[in-house]
Amino acid sequence: MMHFRSPLWLLILLAVAAVALAYLAVQLRRRRFVARFSNTQLLASVVPRRPGWRRHLTFALLLVALTVLSLGVAGPTASVRVPQEKATVMLAIDVSLSMQATDVLPSRLEAAQQAAEEFADLLPKRINLGLVKFGRAGNVLVPPTLDRDVVKRAIAGLQLEQYTAIGEGVFACLDALNTFSRTSTAPNEKPAPARVVLLSDGYNTVGRKVSEAADAAKKASTPVSTIAFGTDSGTVEVQGTVQAVPSDKVTLRGLAQTTGGSFHTAASVEELKSVYKDIGSQIGYTTAQRDISWRFMLAGLLLAMAAGATSLLWSGRLS
């Protein structure tokens, strides 16, 4: 959507409209003057024939040029997608035993590790990235940092644990973000935007409820984007017994919706990569107003030159 930095300059358009009305009045007066002559041969000698439609085209080009230049003077701006100058992202990965299911090859956890490392490379370098793992509890492995290698080494070293503490994972992310904001934000400076990207197959089994974590994230104005990992047919073997571990999409969708984040499903490595790219573009870019006055000024100048050129071409003079 276009805005104007100095909308008062748009009043110039009234002058342009006045010029257009004056031109129209002159043309109407010319027609009435011609109508009073009964001798057309005498009229031709008194008022030489001029290229009518060409003259009108020249004026139309000039009128459009004045309009465009007037808009340019008002300082038009347009919404454009630009990289975030500053932001913080916490990546939270589920390491519960159900993440060893192989419905996403080579396993849910290994596929998550591969895609998470790509996500670390995907984010613009100016964005701080941290890592939390959650199984029995939520643990901050890497506080927000610009060092991608540290984050990727921690991702590669993830190990499976019993239980799934999604709520604790979110709370750990919020604590890390809060601590980082306090230490990195200057007095009177607005905190950088923050987001949590949580990857899990769902079913919170221990710790605080997911609804509590969602309310806390919403209160902190921190969207949580979730990825429901795996399929409904996933299974794992525990002590010789095969157990079904379907992905809990309902819980993860609710967490994302409550906090203002986005919900995704990833049933394969390729899908997961596309999901991460989508989330990375959401986090890594924002919408800003950019000055586009030069476009209007250039277009107006070209139109004015075109009007002058047609006048010289068809009448041999600027008129």
Secondary structure, DSSP 8 states (H G I E B T S, - for coil): -EEES-GGGGGHHHHHHHHHHHHHHHHHHHHHHHHT-S-HHHHHHHS----HHHHHHHHHHHHHHHHHHHHHHT-EEEEEEEE-SS-EEEEEEE-BGGGG--SSSS-HHHHHHHHHHHHHHHS-TTSEEEEEEESSSEEEEEEEES-HHHHHHHHHT---BSS--HHHHHHHHHHHHHHHHHHHS-TT-----EEEEEEE-----SSS-HHHHHHHHHHTT--EEEEEES-TT-EEEETTEEEE----HHHHHHHHHHHT--EEEESSHHHHHHHHHHHHHHHHEEEEEEE-HHHHHHHHHHHHHHHHHHHHHHHSS--
